[in-house]
């Protein structure tokens, strides 16, 4: 949605400049020309004065406080479903300028297990969402459907078979498990019915200033395991996902009120 971000910044800047120029110079000139008559305000100035405060508030909130995103794919199932609308904390990983995402104030860094929104290095015009598995300096391995962090295998607790619905119904029957990432246990899905082949296996050491990210839907996620560079640069981070505020999936019957207000594991 970079086009929306660009449009919002441009409109805020334009209306602000028009309103400021009118307040400092043009309004006085109109009053002098009108004399005793009431000076008529141009339509452009009237709209700019009315819309600038609204646009400025939206820009500040969206750029530095919280931004809404919609989940378009199944890569984070079962934690996040297709059609979830989420809120992303925009200051969790530092205050960043809109459009170019340049960090201007360092506040915090991702923690292992965070669900982060970012711009992937091979698709910088898109916003993606995955879970942070590896921090700078970590060695992450993935073998036989198991994650290892710094040589230690994560433990898994079976939770039964997953039952999907709507656009996620094709994941029905997948193994639902709890992955015990330290301080951040969360559910993951694994398919047992796929033909045997190497599914993103390997071992990677995360360089400084980068992160290793994975989707919770392990057999249906284009994540760090498959990227040519494998790692997410810190400069590509957009924020930390923390709340589901709406779910709408037409194929599942519309709004799922049970997900409204849910936190993100």
Steps between C-alpha positions, in 0.01 A plus 500: 500500500789735437284694254263590784791610717637719221157650431440570870834677541452700178147612591600591854795703376300673225202595718734615776698727267184650349349564844825652634555729198142621521527567873830688470451694175196438279226562760639845580515594133140387443384704796681811372347463152152438637500809719173518696361195319548150633790331319396176332731209575606291197363147489851349498592687816172404666555128429865518604415664833234237566697191397855581614444430874325172422769387257777603740349300787454192279857530372648525850290212635567275203873577474603508864232335718303217335422397144231258378588210270297219345627140488480386134656152522510186713871511591434594864218253565379404754613812689367732229231409249428626150272799546635608840541875539781574743655799672876547488697690765706748293737612780595159643807482275575873490328803350533498122418752230213417264576387143876437537471324841814676629540456875527836678474394866616162631255365758509120492604196303312180405490220754499133415141398431373843397260507207648774284383689193778585256594560139685193370832573326382341173160678500568842657169640375296246702421452869542146635449347845696216665629393840851592614689177571865602481663812645836647391775248580264202532542177308164370380447155351192328359507122463222242485232758588690613808660836576836523677627824652870510588516122490202447733190336350167661578245273666157433351170399659234337279162675512311277260383552144429846369155582363510791258217710368438746221806572290709299744295181466772332293710470817240273664670183621841658555682426825440776756783533750629742758857607430673595823712791390658638821263750666269487197320166449272509198307264271639374169363287218672216316368298206538124516354429156770667289726285283848456643738777407735738677279780636728792575752304701836650584705692754560875503698740719329838529734793429502823703212733420284220358231251609382153400122480459259212441128453450301291748352301211829323444419323173333804340721798572753683286735605775870532581558132424431562132624856438816541300643723776329299782503795741280801570690831535410702808435800276208314335300461822163677512364411841375237744158341451305490827121492447232356273229763475285337232466188288309491176505199271206488261549130432474431875176692539627855545606648835636265767426687822686240709830637369425867562730637770722189513867532578766342281687207660 
